[in-house]
Amino acid sequence: MVVLEALATLPPGARAVVVLRYWADLSVDQAAVVLGCSPGNVKSQSARALGKLRVLLGDAAAESGSPGPPLGQQDETRDGRHG
């Protein structure tokens, strides 16, 4: 529920990027095709959105006492994909 509440604070475009990249597990290029934008736009939107979510979820984790892995980094280390 905390993640959904944090996602709801993002602008629609940034929220779409995060959902496509991290929930639907699309690549940058695939997300760009779906959204009709450039891969660079997907990367920049991802970076900004993840930064905001890290702050929001970091605050929520601090309040609940559970740190958890950094958002957006847990999958990259597991499967070695980047970009």
C-alpha positions in Angstrom: 0.0 0.0 0.0 2.9 2.4 0.8 4.3 1.9 -2.7 1.0 2.5 -4.4 0.5 5.7 -2.4 4.0 6.9 -3.4 3.3 6.1 -7.0 0.1 8.1 -6.9 2.1 11.2 -6.0 4.0 11.0 -9.4 2.9 12.8 -12.5 1.0 10.5 -14.9 3.9 10.2 -17.4 6.5 9.4 -14.7 4.1 6.9 -13.1 3.7 5.2 -16.5 7.4 4.9 -17.0 7.9 3.4 -13.5 5.1 0.9 -14.0 6.3 -0.2 -17.4 9.9 -0.4 -16.5 9.7 -2.0 -13.0 6.3 -3.8 -12.9 5.9 -4.8 -16.5 9.6 -5.4 -16.7 10.0 -3.6 -20.1 13.3 -2.4 -21.4 14.0 1.3 -21.9 13.4 0.8 -25.7 10.2 -1.2 -25.2 8.8 1.4 -22.8 9.7 4.2 -25.2 7.7 2.5 -28.0 4.7 2.0 -25.7 4.8 5.6 -24.6 5.6 7.0 -28.0 8.7 8.9 -26.8 12.5 8.6 -27.0 14.6 6.2 -24.9 16.3 9.2 -23.4 13.0 10.5 -22.2 12.2 7.2 -20.5 15.7 7.2 -18.8 15.3 10.7 -17.5 11.7 10.2 -16.4 12.8 7.0 -14.6 15.7 8.7 -12.9 13.5 11.5 -11.6 10.7 9.3 -10.6 12.9 6.8 -8.8 14.6 9.7 -7.0 11.3 11.0 -5.7 10.1 7.5 -4.8 13.3 6.8 -2.9 12.7 9.9 -0.8 9.1 9.1 -0.2 9.6 5.4 0.5 12.8 6.1 2.5 10.7 8.3 4.8 8.0 5.6 5.0 10.6 3.0 5.8 12.2 5.2 8.5 8.8 5.6 10.1 8.1 1.8 10.0 11.7 0.8 10.8 12.2 -1.5 7.8 15.0 -0.3 5.4 14.6 -2.7 2.4 16.8 -2.6 -0.7 17.2 0.6 -2.7 14.4 1.1 -5.2 15.3 0.2 -8.8 18.5 -1.5 -7.9 17.4 -4.9 -6.7 16.6 -6.3 -10.2 19.6 -4.8 -11.9 22.0 -6.7 -9.7 20.1 -9.9 -10.1 19.9 -10.1 -13.9 22.7 -7.8 -14.9 20.5 -5.7 -17.2 21.1 -1.9 -17.4 19.3 0.8 -19.3 
